[in-house]
Amino acid sequence: MDDKITIEPLTQSDADGAYQVFETTIPAAFDQEGIGSLLDDIQDEITHKKAMIHTALQAKDNIEPSIFFLVAKMGEVIVGIISYGPVVRRFENVQMAG
């Protein structure tokens, strides 16, 4: 297996691999923070991220997307994903510490 990592824009053919990354990393992140028991929140986060990918890929056909994704690949396997775009305020009623 090629151990070289490449970074490239997300394409439609990358969507399933990106979804798999979310399904692996989001529960792991919740576990690491000690909140792995919040199963509904974990599923909501995965669903939200998948919807963001879907929206970004659809926008490329018509207009410039408001959010961009880059994928990290080892060979053809997606090993990471990052998004870039405006901050989305999903939790309007949450008070930020500061």
C-alpha positions in Angstrom: 0.0 0.0 0.0 1.2 3.4 -0.9 1.9 5.3 2.4 2.1 8.7 0.6 -0.8 11.0 1.6 -2.3 13.3 -1.0 -4.7 16.2 -0.4 -7.3 17.0 -3.0 -10.8 18.5 -3.4 -13.7 16.3 -2.6 -15.4 14.7 -5.6 -18.7 12.8 -5.9 -16.7 9.6 -6.1 -15.2 10.4 -2.6 -18.5 10.8 -0.8 -18.9 7.2 0.5 -15.3 7.2 1.8 -15.9 10.6 3.4 -19.0 9.3 5.1 -17.0 6.3 6.5 -14.5 8.7 8.0 -17.3 10.6 9.8 -18.8 7.3 11.0 -15.5 6.3 12.5 -14.1 9.6 13.8 -17.2 11.3 15.2 -18.0 8.5 17.7 -14.3 8.3 18.6 -14.2 12.1 19.3 -17.2 11.9 21.5 -15.7 9.0 23.4 -12.4 10.8 23.8 -14.3 13.8 25.3 -16.1 11.4 27.7 -19.5 11.9 26.1 -19.7 8.7 24.0 -23.0 7.9 25.6 -24.8 10.7 23.7 -25.8 8.4 20.9 -28.5 10.7 19.4 -26.0 13.6 19.4 -23.4 11.5 17.7 -25.9 10.4 15.0 -27.1 14.0 14.5 -23.5 15.1 14.0 -22.8 12.4 11.5 -26.1 13.2 9.6 -25.2 16.9 9.6 -21.8 16.3 8.2 -23.1 14.0 5.5 -25.7 16.7 4.5 -22.9 19.3 4.3 -21.0 17.1 1.9 -24.2 16.5 -0.2 -24.9 20.2 -0.3 -21.3 21.0 -1.3 -21.2 18.5 -4.1 -24.6 19.6 -5.4 -23.5 23.3 -5.4 -20.6 22.6 -7.7 -23.0 21.8 -10.5 -24.8 25.1 -10.3 -23.0 27.7 -8.3 -19.9 28.1 -6.1 -20.4 26.2 -2.9 -20.3 28.1 0.4 -18.3 25.3 2.0 -15.4 23.4 0.5 -14.0 19.9 1.5 -10.6 18.6 1.1 -9.8 14.9 1.4 -6.6 13.2 2.5 -6.0 9.9 0.7 -3.5 7.1 1.0 -3.7 5.6 -2.4 -7.4 5.5 -3.1 -8.5 5.3 0.6 -9.8 8.4 2.3 -8.0 8.8 5.6 -9.1 12.3 6.5 -11.4 15.2 5.6 -11.6 18.8 6.4 -14.1 21.5 5.5 -13.5 25.2 5.0 -16.2 27.8 4.9 -18.3 30.2 7.0 -19.0 29.3 10.6 -22.4 27.7 10.9 -24.3 28.5 14.0 -26.2 25.3 14.7 -26.7 26.0 18.4 -28.2 29.5 18.6 -29.2 29.2 22.3 -25.9 27.8 23.6 -24.0 30.2 25.7 -20.3 30.3 24.9 -17.8 30.4 27.8 -15.4 33.3 27.6 
